[in-house]
Every structure is written in structure tokens, then in C-alpha cells.
Amino acid sequence: MSDMPPSRAAGRLSARPSAQPRELMTDTPDLAGAWTAQVITLFPQAFPGVLGESLTGKALRDGLWQLQPIDLRPYGEGKHRNVDDTPAGGGAGMVLRPDIVGRAIGDAKARAKGVTPVIYLSPRGRRFDQALARELSRADGVILLCGRFEGVDERVLEEHEVLEVSLGDFVLTGGEIAAQALIDATVRLIPRVLGNQASTEEESFSHGLLEHPQYTKPALWKGRAIPEILLSGHHAKITDWRRTMAERLTKERRPDLWRAYCEERGADPDEDREL
């Protein structure tokens, strides 16, 4: 997934053949060049959810990116469209079947363009971070598999070389919330989505540090004043202050990030520095 090309400019409608059955098609037009998130889920009605609000929602309506939920249920077997079965070897819960999930992934791949990694939201996966969000934003899109129950048959993950990604060391009832978080963190990095690209370069994790504290009017609130340096108009000193505060917060709150930050710069994370 490295060396992903930058996303192409959005705006042109295109028509492309699809292996997907007609009842599984959506009425969402395919925007040529737009970063595309295809989401395989048992709950397509959960999308766009919060992604349809604020700046990500505006960017979605403006065609800077597009969302294509894929309902897993119609791929199911039998009268009730079953998508899962009991785990081999016994145990509690149910497991999503490889043949069912495999057909859905296959159709999503047939619709995908360019560099479009397949990702399974899983607590055992690679930890999602800003670096991965930036990498994904440079792709042409993603195919996200939202798990349910006890998970997905391992064979389908191997067959399609699926990348497992975790939002953190906790367990959700399904992958939909994690998918929305991943999409939100990625879409906001696409050029023109935020409108002010400089803000994405200064925020938390962009340089390996947590973000410095922010202040605004009023200058005095409940006896708490804005630090004088921020009102000085001395931009070089303000930049130094913000960097110092970012380092201090990172060292105190995220020792893991602080160690990685120091290692990149050949510094000793345990050195007693004036922060």
C-alpha cells in the first residue's frame, strides 16, 4: 500500500460495467476520479451517518469523494439470506461465511478503480493512525468490510489479501462505527475538503506530536487568561511556544508517541529537558 498515487480530480460522471446484480445496485452516480469508499455491511442504512454532516457531508455533495454502501444481506443463502454459520471447532456466536463475503468483495473490486485496498475493521489489526489515514487519502479509494458476530472466516481474508485495521484496543458490536471513523479521518485529508490545507499540517499527529493548546476570545474567562505570548504578535516566539507545548503534552500524555518522536530525531526520550 505504499507509494500510492495522489487522487485524481473529481467531477466527471462515468459509466462502467458491474458484475453486481441489479437489486444490489445503488442510484449513486460514479464520479470519475473521486476518492471512493465502498462499505460492505449488514446495515447500509447506517451510512452516510455523521459523514453526511459538516465538511465531509458538503464534500460528499460536491463530489470530492463518494460513498457506496454495499448491503451484504442480498448475497446471503436461502430464503432468509443467511450470511453466517456456527464456528468450526465449536464455540459461541456466529461467523460470516467466506463464500458470502467473498462474492461481495469480488463485486466491490470489480467496481473499484486504481489503487483501492480492501480493509477489514478488526481489533486484531494494524493500529489506525494519521500516517495510515494520509496513505489511504492518496489512494483512489477503499473497500471496507464491516464485521459482525464473532468475525469473518479467515480464508476470505487470505484470499483477497485483506488488510486488518484496528481503531484501538477495544471491541465494538460491529465495524460500522470504525468504518465511519476511518473514512472521516481519511476524507478530510483530500485536497479541498477542509478548504484550509494548512490546518491539517498543524494538527495532532501530523508531526508526531499532540497538538498544542488552542485559545480564542474572550481574552479573560472565569479568571483564566490567554497566555500573553499568543497576544504578542511575535510569530517566531508563538511558533516556539506552540512547539514546546506540543512536546510537553506528548511527553506527559503519550509516552509512546514521545519515544517514537525522539527516536526519529536521535534524541533521548528520558533526557531531562526544559519543557
N, C-alpha and C positions, 0 to 999 in steps of 0.2 A: 504494500500500500504506500510505499514511499515514492517520491518523485511524481506525485500526482499533478497533472496539468491543471492550470487555472480554469475555472468555469467559463464557459462561453457566454456572450451577451444574450439576454433573454429578449423575447418579444415576438418571434415569428412562430406562427402556428404550423405544425407539420402533421402529415398523416402517415402512419406506419402500420404494417400488418401486425396482428397479435394472435398468439396461439390461445388466448384466453376465451372461454366460452362466452357467448353473448350475454347470458344472465350475470356474468361476473364483471362485465364492462362498466365503467363509470361514464358520466356525461362530462367529465373534466377534460377540456381540450389539452392536447400535448403541445406544450410551448417549447419550440426548438431552442436549445441552448440553455434553458432554465435548469438550475440545480433541482433535482427531483428526489423526493423521499417517498418510496413505496413502503407501505407498512402492512405486513401480514398479521392479521389479528382476528380474534373471535368477536371483537367489539369495535367494528368500523365506525359506529355511531359516536365513539369517544373522540373522534378526530373531526375537525382540527382542534377542538377544545380550546385551551388557552392560546394555542398557536394562531388562532384566528383573531386574536385581540392585539391591540397596540401596534408596535412597529413590525412585528413578524406578520401580523394579520394584514397590515397595509401592504407589505412587500409581497405577500401571497396574492392579494387582489391586483397588485401592479404587475404581476408576472415575473418578479425577480426570482421566485422559486415556486415549485408546485408540489402538491401533496396528493398522493394516490393511495388511499386505504384499500387493502385487498381483504375481503371477507373470507376467512378460512373455512367457514361452515359449509358453503356450497361445494367444496371439494370433498366433503365427507362421504362415507359409505352408507348405503341402506336407506330405509325410509326416514330415519331420524338424522341422517347425515352425520354419523358418528365420526369423530376426528381423533379419538383416543382409545386406549385399551389398558389392561392391567399390566404392571411392570413384570418383565421376565425375571424369574427367581423369587417372585413374591414381594410383598411389601404393601404399604398403604398408598392410596392415591391412584392416579391415572397418568399415563404418559402419552404425549402426542405422537401419532404414528408417522413413521418415516415416509410411507408412500403418499399419505395425505399432504404432509408438509412439503415433501419433495415436489409434488405437482405444482403447488402454489409458488415455491421458489423458482421452479422452471419457467412458469409463466411470467413471473416478475423479471427474470433475467432476459426473457425474450423481448420484453418491452423496454429494458434498460438501454442506455446509450453510454459509450465511452467507458470511463473508469467508474464503476459502481460496485463497491464492496458489499458483501452480504454480511450482516451483523445480527447476532443473537444476543438479546439483553439477558445476561445471566450473572448471578452473584459469584460465579467461579471464574469470570472472565477478566481480561485486562482492565485495570482501573481507568475509567474515563477521566481525561484531564484536558486542559486547554490546548496542549500540543496536539492531541488526537482530534479535537474539535477543529483546529486550524487545518490539519491534514485533510480531514473529511470535507471541509469547505472548499478545498481546491480540487476535489473530485467532481464528477458530473452528477453525483447523487449517491444515495444509499438505498439498500433494501434492508429493512429492519424486520426481524422476526420476533414477535411478542409471545413469549411462552405463557403457559397456564398449567395448572395442576402440578404434577411432580417434575415437569420439564419436557424435553424433546428427546426422541430416540437418537442416540449418539451417531448412528450410521448416516443420518441425513446431514448432520453437521460435518462429518468427514467427507461425504460425497460431494458437497458443494463448497468445501473449504471455507466454512463459515467462521468468521472472527467473533469470538465471545467477548463481550464488553460488559463491565460491571459499573454501576453508578456508585457503589460503596459497599461497605461490609454490613449489609442488612438485607432482609428478604421482603419482597413485595408480593402481593397476590397475583400479579401478572406483570407483563413487560410494557404495558401501555404508558404508564406514568414515566418510566425510564426512557421510553422512546421519545416522548414529548420533550423531556429534558435534553436529551441528546440533540434532537432536531433544533430546539431553541438555541442551544449553545453554539451550534454549527451555523445555522442560518444567519445569525447576527453578524457573523464574520464575512459574509458575502458582500462584496462591494455594493454600495448604495443602499443597503438595507437600513443601516443606522443613520446614514446621512452625514455622520461625522466620524470618519475612519480613525482620527487621532484618538478618540475616546477608547477604542478597542486596544490601542497600543499602550495606553497608560494604566489600564485597569489591572485587577488582581490576576496573578499568574502569567501575565504577558512577558515579564522579565524574570520569572521565577520567584517573585516576591508577592506577598499580600499587598493590597492597595493601601495607600496612606489614608489617614482620616480626612473626611470632607467636611466643609463648613459653608454656610450661606447666611443671609440676613435672617433675623436681626443680629447686629454685632454683639449684643449682650442679651442673653436669655436665661432667666432664673438664676442670675448671678454668675453665669458661665460665659466667658468672653471668647471670641475668636482669637487664636494665637496672633500676637502682634505681627509676627513675621509675614503672615498672609495678607496683612493690610499695608505692608511697607512699600509695595510696588517694585521691590528689588527682585527681579525674576530669577537671577542666578542663586540668590540666597534661598528663595522659595523652593527652587528645584532641589537644592541640597537638603533643605529641611524635610521635604517630602520623601526623598530617598532614605534619609536617616530614619524617619518614622516607619517607612515600609520595612526596612531591615529590622527595626526593633520589634514590630508586631510579628513579623515572620519568625524571628528567633524565639519569641515568647509563646506564640500560639501554634506554630507548625514547625517543630524542630526537624521534621523530616525534610521539609522544603528548604529550611535553612542550611542543613548539611549538604543537600544537592547544590544549592546556590554557591556555597563556599567551595565545594569541590570543583565546580566549573571554573572558578577563579583562582584555584590553587591556594585558598585561604584556610586557616584552621578554624572550624566552627566553634571550638571551645576556647578560642582566644578571648581574653577579657578586653573587649573593645568598648570604646565610649559610644554607646548607642542611646 
